[in-house]
């Protein structure tokens, strides 16, 4: 079994890298190509042994979702991980696409304290964009890349249950927070070697017939906890957590969870990074051993993180 997985990894990873480096000056030297692929396999081997059979939850959004080339690159990574025996669950958002559709129908996007105000009409559009268009687009790409995927929303099989968010008396409409995760449908799909692709629409609790718009980062973290995942990865629009926001070389590659509060007080973790880190904390406190914030704008960043010594982005553990 391990030999088969290794052969698949070499074939799939080699095909990806050949496509990425088609114009590389070494492409025509088979000896150097063989050395390169041997080096890749040697470096990847311990990570391969570590992750085969484990569950990894990936939250997907940002520029990696808007740029078509990056979208395909992410899906190639997802298919590769699944092909070699890693149980991948993909959870996606879609804020920019929702904004586009609201603009198209002439409805204003409203945000209150960073949360989208979601009235009944907006909720219908959110559901249509996330569970209809985006979810099926992602599934289609995975199928085209040779993977096996099934699209779900949080409503399917009661996967996500939520209650209405109310903060300081402010009404956000049909915006909810996850109260329960019932992961049985995901587990069943993983056991059959499918890649679950999940949009974050949730049904209300017992007695509540409404659907709710859920923050995808938070939903992904709670799904990772429910699945007892080994790794939770957020694909973002930044390199990771930086000591200096304007200096990519100031990346902090590893942060123990007890150090997070201090970095927040220092202002190093600030602004839009705070909710992403808070989602990592949800996952860690729920028993997920490793969480990652990585740059989804870097092609094949998932492979770099999973199978190389250098890794990418910031790991919080």
N, C-alpha and C positions, 0 to 999 in steps of 0.2 A: 504494500500500500504506500509506504513512504517513498519507494523508488518511483512509483507512478506519479505521485504528487510532485516529486522533484522534476521529473521529465516535463510535466505540464507547466511547472513554474519556469523552467528554462525556455520552453517553447514560447509561452505567452509573453514573458518578460522580454525575451529576445526580439520577438516581433514588434512589441511596443517601442523598444529602444532603436531598432533598425528604422522604424518609421520616423522617429524623432530625429535621428542622426543620418538621414539619407545622404546629406551632403558633407558628412564628416570626412576629413582627409584620410582617415585610416580605413574608410569603408572598403577599399579595394585590396587591403592586405589581410588575407585570411588568417595568417599567423597571429597578427595583432588582435583580430576579432576573436579568435579562440582564447587568447590570453585574457581578453577583456571579459568574455562570458564566464570563463573559469573563475576569474576574480570575483565577479558578481555572485556566483553560486557559493563560493567559499565564504564570502562575507554574509550572505543571506542565510546560510545553513542554520546557525543557532537560533535565529529569529523565526525561521520557518518551523523548526521543531517546536518552538515555544507557542506559536499561534495556531497551528493546524488543529481544528476541532474546537477552537475557542470562539466566543461570540464578541463581535465588535459592532458597536452602534455608531453610525456616522450621521451627524447633522449637516445637511447640505443646503447652502444658500449663498447669498452674496454674488460677487462677480463671477464666481465659478459656475453660477446658474444662468447668468445673463449672456455670457460669451459662449457661442456655440462650440468653438474649438475646445475651450476649457471644459465645457459640459461633456463632450465626447471623451476627453482625457480622463475625467473623473469616473465616467462609466466604465472605461477600459480598466481602470484600477479596481473598481468594485467587482467586475466580472473576473479579473485575475484572482483576486482574493478568494472569491467564492469557488472558482475552478480548482484551486489547490487545497480546498478543504476548510477554509475559514468561514465561519457563519456570520455573514454581514447583514446588518439591518440598516436601511437607509431611511432617514426621517428628513423631510424637506419642508421648507417654508415657501415664500413666494410673494413677499411684500411688494417689490417693484412691479410684478405682473398684475397684482391686484390694483395698484395705483393706475396702471395703464388702462385697465378695463373700466375703472371708475371714471377716468377722464373720457373714455370713449362714449360712455352713456351719459356724460354730463353731470356726474355726481361728485361733489367735493369730498376730498379725503380730509378727515378731521382726526387730529391726535390730541390726546389729553394726557399729560405727564408721560409721554412716550408710548402710550397705548392707543391703538386705532379705535376710535369710536365706531361701534358696529351696530347700526340699527337693523331692522328686519330686512330692508332692501339690500343693504351692504352685505349682510350675512349671506344672502342668496348668491351675491356676486363672489364673495370669498369662497363659498363652497364650490361654485362652478369653476373658478380659476384653479383652486388648489386640488380638489378631488377629481375634477373633470379634465381640464386641459393639462396642467403641469404634471400631475401624477402619471397620466397616460403617456405624455411625451417622454418622461424618464423611463418608464417601462419599455417603451418602443426602442429607445436607444440601447438599453441593456440587451433586449432581444436581438437587435441588429449586430451587437458586438459578441454574440454567442452565449449570452447568459440566460438564466431562467429567472424571470421576475414576476411577481404578482403585486398589483397595486391595491392598496387599502386606504381607507380613511379611519380615523379614530372611532367612527361610528360603527364600523363593521365588527360584528361579533361582540359588541360592547367593549371594544379595545380600550377606549378612553372615556371615562366619566368625569364630568366637571361641574363646578358650581359657578354662579355668576360672581365676577369680581366687583367688590364695592370697597372703595378706599376713601375714608374721610367724607363719606356721604356723596361722593362723586359717582355719577352714573356713566358707565362705559358702554352701555348697551349689551349686546350679546358677546361679551368678552369673558372668557372663563379661565379658571385655574383647575388643573387636573387634581381630582381627589382620589381616583382609583384607576389602576391599570390592570386589565385582564389580558395577560399576554398569551393565552392558550393558542389563539389563531396564528400568532407569530411563531411560536414553538413548533406547531404542526408544519408550517411552511418550511422552516429551517430543517426539520427532520427529513423533508423530501427534497432537500437541496435547492429550494427556491430562495430568491432574494426578496424579502418583503420591502416594499416601497410605500412609505406611510405619509399621508397628508394629515395635518394636525387640526382636524375638525373633531369635536367631541360631542357626545350626547349628554343631556342633563341627567342628574341623579333621579332616583325613583320619584315619580310624581311630577317631574319637570320634563315636558315634551320638547323643549327647545334644543337647538344645536348651538354650539359655542365656538368662537374663534380662539385658538389657543396659541400662545407663544411657542414657536417650534423648538427653540433652544431648551426651554423648560420641559416640554413634552418629551424631547429626545432623552434628556437626562433621566426623567422618571421611567421611561421605557427601558433604559440601560439598567436601572436599579431592579426593575421587575424581572428582567431577563438574567440577572446576575452576570452581566457582561464583564469581560476582562478589560475592556478598553472603551472609552467614550471619546470620540473625536469630533471637534467642531471645525468645519471649514469656514474660514472668515476672509475678510478683505485686508487683513494686516498680517505682518510676519509672525506675530505672537505678542507677548508682553515685553514692552521696551522700557528700559530705564529712562530714555529720552525719546519722546514721541516722534521727533523728526530725524532720529538716527537709527536706521535699521541695524547697524552694527552693535547697538546696545541691547540686543535681544537677550532676555534671560531664559536660558534653555530649560532649566529645571527649578521648580519651586516646591518645597515641602508645604503641605497644607497649613501647618501652624504659622508659617511666615506670611500668609495672605493678609491678615489683619494689619500687620505692620506696613506692608506695601500699600495698602489702601490709605492708611493714615499719612503716609509720606506723599501720597498723590501719584505714585507710580502706576497704580491700578486706578483708573479714573474714567469718567465719561462712559462711552459705549462699551468699554471693556468690563465694567463692573457687572452688568447682568450676565455676560458670558462666563466670567469667573464664578459668579454665584451658581450658575448651572453646573459648573465643575464641582463645586462644593456639595450640591445636592447629590450628585452621582457618588462622590467620594464618601460622604456620610452614609449613603445607602449601601455601601459595600463594594463599589466599583474601584479596583485597585489603582487604575491609571486614567487620567483624563488629559486631553491635549487640545490646544488651540493652535491651529496651523493655517498657513497661507494657501487658500484655495486658488489663488491666482497663479501659483507655481504648478506647471504641468506635472502630473504624477506625484504630487506631494504626499499622497497616501502611501505609495510604494516606498518613497524615501523614508517616511516615518516608520513603516512596518519592518523594512528589510535592510536597513543600513545602520552602520555604527554612528554616523553623524546625526541621524534623525533630522527633524525640522520643527520649527515653531517652539512652543513652550509646553512642557509637561508639568502638570500639577498632580502631586501624589501624596 
